[in-house]
Amino acid sequence: MNFVDRVLLHLENPKLHSFYLSCDNYSDASRVNAWISAVIKRQVQKLDINYRKEEFVLPRCVFGSDSLRELNLVAECIIKVPASCFSRLEILDLSRVTFLNTCFPNTEEITLTFPVLKVLTVYSTKLVNVKVVNLNVPALRSCNLDTYQTRCVPDDSHDLLIKILRNSNALVLSQKIMF
């Protein structure tokens, strides 16, 4: 952990192309957040995080990054859905994350816009206070949503509706989630 701190502090190049972090047994989520924030400040283009020890909240700076092109996240991570995010992201691969509807608390519907996203993979996610997901992805080429592994909370059972909007065409996926 001190090694990563030193490397990020003493990098001569102000920009990073990619950052990969895998820590199964490391339990300091605040330090992981600090590392993520540090690489975002260094305009990282590819961010790959594999963190399974404890739940943490993805730093807000990740959503507004103009440099981030690829995000691979396998973590017990909470994503507080912002109103706008990931303006330049082309590849998004999420596993074991929780989407928390904090931006639209009076609705059970979230809308996410990814203007240049080409590849979307979502596996084993949890949606809190969400029944409808609108994905505005005009450049999407590949999509893999494992809706059988998606859990919705707090209801015991309800329909999850996923709308994928691409070039003014909508693909609607509906999945009955049973517990």
Secondary structure, DSSP 8 states (H G I E B T S, - for coil): -HHHHHHHHS-SSS--SEEEEEESS---HHHHHHHHHHHHHTT-SEEEEEEEEEEEE--GGGTT-SS--EEEEEEEEEEE--SS--SS--EEEEEEEEEE--SSTT-SEEEEE-TT--EEEEES-EEES-SEEEEE-TT--EEEE-GGG-EEES-SEEEEEEEEEETTEEEEEEEEEE-
